[in-house]
Amino acid sequence: MNARESAVYTHGHHESVLRSHRWRTAANSAAYLIGELRPGMSVLDVGCGPGTITADLAELVAPGGRVTAVDAARDVLEQAAEYVRERGLDGVVTFATADVHALDFPDGSFDVVHAHQVLQHVGDPVQALREMRRVCRPGGIVAARDADYAAMTWYPAEPVLDEWLGLYRRVARANGGEPDAGRRLLSWARAAGFTQVASSATAWCYATPEETAWWSGLWAERTTASAYASLATGAGHATPAGLAAIAEAWHRWGAAPDAWFSVLNGEILARA
């Protein structure tokens, strides 16, 4: 079994995961790319998830543009298609299942190839970027953005959340991924053959009581009820009691009146 075959999507598609993904928009998750988009462009959105960023990209390349949205999970594609229909964009976006390591599109098919929070979960991110480069037209843009777990920071201090971070990174790596992908995107792009790469970083920050309650609640639920929880206990990285303690710590932290959490994301705009 090679690396790409052995990689497992750590989060899965539990409602607590999709709740986070549905919050994402082009404005809060792809601002580094927006300035490159023009009406009439063709875009490939890799790992589109529930389609919120996809729909925004479709609006940005309208009129005359098109977006092809792909994901490895057929059930989440169905949700994305429904969301796109609700936005009135079903004539602009098409959907398909795909493996980013071996995309089923001809060379040079798209003006822009975009992947948000994808490369941290694949078995061979350099090969994934090579494929994204292959299907991008010469002179087009390959855009990727990924979180960097080791760079996440929060206040007030909660020692059990330190344990959560170490546990998550162990589980993700055991699944064949790289949780600290953000800092590696530039290096991976160079290894994939790109010579023109603009690298940047931006952060999500949860600082209001509503934001920290939302963030802590979804992570508490994800820790005990999602595919991540099953993978953590099934592989012996954690016990159910240990995960329950982490969930309680998330709730404690989220209830603090001065709670604050930041997620650093690395970004690349690579010219094909």
JOZINOR-V537679 format. One record per run of one state. SS is the DSSP state (alpha for helix, beta for strand, coil for the rest). FROM is the first residue (numbers start at 1). TO is the last residue. Records with the same first field share a line. If there is no record, write none. Layout:
SS: FROM-TO + FROM-TO
//
This chain:
coil: 1-2 + 7-14 + 23-25 + 30-30 + 35-41 + 47-51 + 62-65 + 72-73 + 87-92 + 98-109 + 117-118 + 122-124 + 135-135 + 148-148 + 152-152 + 156-158 + 175-180 + 192-195 + 207-208 + 226-226 + 235-239 + 256-259 + 272-272
alpha: 3-6 + 15-22 + 26-29 + 31-34 + 52-61 + 74-86 + 119-121 + 125-134 + 149-151 + 159-174 + 181-191 + 209-225 + 227-234 + 240-255
beta: 42-46 + 66-71 + 93-97 + 110-116 + 136-147 + 153-155 + 196-206 + 260-271
//
